[in-house]
């Protein structure tokens, strides 16, 4: 398993929302600017799956990423929007269809 210190936290960039952007558009821009966040999301979810978890909270995974990025970065402007956890969960489930019930998904409002 990859050590957390093998991730390039220096590449993280604050992404300010543009006026009129939807949450999905903001997420896509954030995801493109900060691919390491999704790599961390995958790593932590894989740890859960290997530990035998059948279901878990995408919010909890995102909070762990927030913790790690708070310690590893010095950019006070870098933030991860709460609304992105469901987008990361959907992305992970799309790439891992054998785990379709790992995250409970609700209908997106936007």
C-alpha positions as CSV (number, residue, x, y, z in Angstrom):
1,X,0.0,0.0,0.0
2,X,1.2,3.5,-0.8
3,X,2.5,5.5,2.1
4,X,0.7,8.8,2.6
5,X,3.9,10.6,2.2
6,X,4.2,9.3,-1.4
7,X,1.3,11.5,-2.3
8,X,2.2,14.9,-3.7
9,X,0.3,17.3,-1.4
10,X,2.2,20.3,-2.7
11,X,0.2,20.0,-5.9
12,X,-3.1,20.8,-4.1
13,X,-4.7,24.0,-5.3
14,X,-7.6,26.1,-3.8
15,X,-10.4,26.3,-6.3
16,X,-12.7,29.2,-5.9
17,X,-16.2,28.7,-7.2
18,X,-17.1,30.8,-10.3
19,X,-20.3,32.8,-10.3
20,X,-23.2,30.8,-11.5
21,X,-21.4,27.4,-11.4
22,X,-23.4,24.4,-10.3
23,X,-22.0,22.1,-7.6
24,X,-21.3,19.5,-10.3
25,X,-19.3,22.1,-12.4
26,X,-17.4,23.1,-9.3
27,X,-16.7,19.5,-8.4
28,X,-15.4,18.7,-11.9
29,X,-13.1,21.7,-11.8
30,X,-11.9,20.8,-8.3
31,X,-11.4,17.2,-9.3
32,X,-9.3,18.2,-12.4
33,X,-7.1,20.6,-10.4
34,X,-6.6,18.2,-7.5
35,X,-6.5,14.6,-8.7
36,X,-4.6,13.5,-5.5
37,X,-7.8,13.9,-3.5
38,X,-9.5,11.2,-5.5
39,X,-6.4,9.0,-5.2
40,X,-6.6,9.4,-1.4
41,X,-10.4,8.7,-1.5
42,X,-9.7,5.5,-3.4
43,X,-6.9,4.5,-1.0
44,X,-9.0,5.0,2.1
45,X,-12.0,3.2,0.7
46,X,-9.8,0.3,-0.4
47,X,-8.5,0.1,3.2
48,X,-12.1,-0.1,4.4
49,X,-12.9,-2.8,1.8
50,X,-9.8,-4.8,2.8
51,X,-10.8,-4.5,6.5
52,X,-14.1,-6.2,5.6
53,X,-16.4,-3.3,5.7
54,X,-19.5,-3.8,3.5
55,X,-20.8,-0.2,3.9
56,X,-19.3,3.1,5.0
57,X,-19.8,6.8,4.9
58,X,-18.3,8.8,2.0
59,X,-18.5,11.9,4.3
60,X,-16.2,10.1,6.9
61,X,-13.7,9.3,4.1
62,X,-13.7,12.9,3.0
63,X,-13.2,14.1,6.6
64,X,-10.2,11.8,6.8
65,X,-8.8,13.4,3.7
66,X,-9.4,16.8,5.2
67,X,-7.5,15.8,8.2
68,X,-4.6,14.5,6.1
69,X,-4.5,17.6,3.9
70,X,-4.7,19.9,6.9
71,X,-1.5,18.3,8.3
72,X,0.3,18.0,5.0
73,X,-0.4,21.4,3.4
74,X,0.2,25.0,4.5
75,X,-2.3,26.6,2.1
76,X,-5.0,28.0,4.4
77,X,-7.2,28.6,1.3
78,X,-7.4,25.0,0.3
79,X,-10.8,23.5,1.2
80,X,-12.9,20.6,0.2
81,X,-16.6,21.3,-0.2
82,X,-18.9,18.9,1.8
83,X,-21.0,18.4,-1.3
84,X,-18.1,16.7,-3.0
85,X,-18.3,13.5,-0.9
86,X,-21.3,12.2,-2.9
87,X,-19.6,13.0,-6.2
88,X,-16.4,11.1,-5.1
89,X,-18.6,8.2,-3.9
90,X,-20.4,8.0,-7.3
91,X,-17.1,8.2,-9.1
92,X,-15.7,5.3,-7.0
93,X,-18.8,3.2,-7.4
94,X,-18.7,3.7,-11.2
95,X,-15.1,2.4,-11.2
96,X,-15.9,-0.4,-8.7
97,X,-19.3,-1.8,-9.8
98,X,-18.8,-4.9,-7.6
99,X,-19.3,-2.8,-4.5
100,X,-22.6,-1.1,-5.6
101,X,-24.0,-0.9,-2.0
102,X,-20.8,0.3,-0.3
103,X,-22.1,3.9,-0.2
104,X,-25.7,4.9,0.4
105,X,-26.5,7.3,-2.4
106,X,-29.4,9.8,-2.5
107,X,-30.8,11.6,-5.5
108,X,-28.7,14.6,-6.4
109,X,-30.6,17.9,-6.0
110,X,-28.4,19.7,-8.5
